[in-house]
Amino acid sequence: MIVGVVAAVAVAAGAVLWITGNRPSLAGARCDVPVEVRVGADAALAPALQSAAAAVPAEACVKYTFETQTQPELAASVTAGKDAPDLWVADSAVRVQRVVTAAAPEITVDSIASTPGVIVGRQGEVPGFPTWLSALQAPGVRFSDPLVTGSGEVALLGALAEVEAGRADAKALQAATAQLAQGESRRTGEKLTDAKQLEAAASAGGFAIVTEQAWLAFAQAAPGTGLSASMPHTGSVSLDYPVAVTAAGRARGGAAADAARALASAMATEDGKKALAAVGLRPADGSRTPDRQGVGSVAALRPVSAETAQRTLKGWSLQAVPFRSLVVMDVSGSMNFPAGAQTRMQLTQQAAIAGSKLFPDTAALGMWAFSIGLGGGSQDYVELDPVRKMGEAVDGVTQRERLVADISGLDKRTGGATGLYDSTLAAYRTVKANYDARAVNSVILFTDGANEDPDSLSLEELLEALERERDPAKPVVIVSIGITDDADAGTLRKISEATGGTSYVARNPQDIPNVFVDALQARAQ
């Protein structure tokens, strides 16, 4: 039923339907010149909107023109200010708030429908996840880009709500989103839709994070696939389907706002709720549909603030850019000093090996080691692995495997003093000389001490060189990570700031495993 209605109304994006209130009212009055209002919505919601528009009283005197596009397409047209509709029925307020224009869209109706995020898989094959975070951490999770799909957005915001409520760990969420966002860089061409994610779950097993509406629509289109839906024990976040006025001018905007309120009133009637249920959507208050379909009653997670949502999505967009970095590891003798039950080097090795798993095969990493004279003569650094994509194989060995092997052998290289400044500048110049415009280019610098090379550059000379060679057209950032309080935190901060990068200090042994996550998150600052 759902698919049949949608197909009849909007076979492809850009389908248009005119519905007018130009008919006699109960009092016999007529509307001879209705106000024409263009409404942009996605194909999933269009049939319910058209049904509601047909029920708008004649005295409203409005002619609705419905144009179906995907939500990213609608957001793009509103942002560009070209061929934008007068009203935009978005899938979420968060999507509207991401649009920045001279005349930003104003939400007139907070919500006309809703649908919660759910976890879908073959019956009996999906575990009962305690939290959204645990679902995002699960191997092989099918999770769509939250900048493109509402399903990705609600899952991410659900995990954020759990963190704010003290029911999930912020660092663990950072690690999960970093890995998922970097996984986006593996994809080329068209983004995965909810339907494709569900098809994959039905055919290959596993599970997909989608909305309840997407699951119900898929089940209607492909009966017999045996997919069931659930949600984490913590509850869910829902898409809220606000109506935003995008019409230019006060008079035009006022007329569009009136038309939006009339449409929302019709949607809130029993007939309007039935029309929503026909396309798998719930009423605005999130209550169950009249036909009682779906996952049942939903425990609503408290939504995060608009600022938190926007900051997180901005971080996602930056993390999804391909990653290209040279990791520069301090192997001076002090790295053999104890840090709890292990040495600084052993803890750093464990963190680096675990951190390497966060990077997809398309991420490009290389590694140097440094201490005074390590490279021979006055050269304090030695290249262990050139920068290559993690999945690239040389002589039958992938770059990931090479890095793990060389990280595991760093403790056999420790000795000597810290040759920090010369090694830092050489690494910066190497990454810049091989700059990749498609990626975030960086140096990740690990050290537990201060520069001890009397024949090297001074700090002032290093900072001057970094600032002089900094090129806005080819930005290379240095992310510095100090190991324990012995690291020269002030100097590391100055080095990173000179390139627009960030600096961290792992003051305690238990902090060290988080440094690779921090390095990934640094791109969102």
Number of C-alpha atoms within 10 A of each C-alpha: 11 18 17 11 17 19 14 9 17 21 13 13 14 17 14 17 16 15 18 22 23 18 15 13 14 10 7 9 11 16 17 10 10 17 18 19 24 23 27 30 27 23 24 24 23 27 23 24 24 21 19 24 28 17 20 22 19 21 18 18 20 26 22 27 20 26 22 24 21 20 23 15 18 22 21 14 14 26 20 13 17 9 9 21 25 26 29 29 27 27 27 21 19 21 22 23 16 17 15 13 11 7 14 18 22 18 21 16 18 15 22 28 26 25 29 27 32 28 27 26 26 19 13 10 13 18 13 14 17 15 20 29 26 16 25 22 17 13 8 11 17 24 25 24 22 19 17 17 22 27 31 21 26 26 28 26 26 27 27 27 24 25 18 15 13 10 15 19 14 16 13 16 22 21 20 19 25 23 22 24 24 25 21 21 18 13 11 7 5 6 13 15 17 24 17 14 19 27 18 16 20 21 10 11 16 20 27 29 29 29 30 27 25 23 26 23 22 21 19 16 15 14 10 9 17 12 24 20 22 20 23 20 12 18 22 26 27 30 24 24 23 27 30 27 27 26 25 17 9 9 10 16 18 14 17 28 24 15 27 27 15 18 27 24 17 21 27 18 14 12 16 25 24 21 24 30 24 23 24 26 31 29 25 22 13 19 14 18 19 16 11 12 15 22 15 11 11 18 15 14 18 16 19 18 12 13 10 14 21 15 13 18 20 16 21 25 17 22 25 21 18 23 24 24 24 25 21 25 25 29 29 25 17 20 24 16 13 14 17 11 9 12 17 21 27 20 21 24 22 16 19 22 19 14 19 17 13 20 24 22 19 20 25 23 25 23 23 21 25 30 27 27 17 21 14 10 8 14 17 24 26 17 15 16 17 14 21 22 20 22 17 16 14 10 5 7 11 16 23 25 15 18 21 17 12 18 22 16 12 18 20 8 15 20 18 16 23 25 30 28 21 22 25 23 16 14 24 22 16 14 21 20 10 10 17 15 11 10 17 21 24 26 28 27 24 25 29 27 23 19 21 15 19 9 10 19 18 14 16 10 12 18 21 13 14 21 15 10 14 19 12 8 7 14 19 24 26 29 28 28 27 24 29 20 13 14 20 17 22 10 16 25 20 17 27 23 19 19 22 17 23 24 23 19 23 18 15 12 18 11 14 22 19 18 23 21 21 19 24 24 19 19 22 15 11
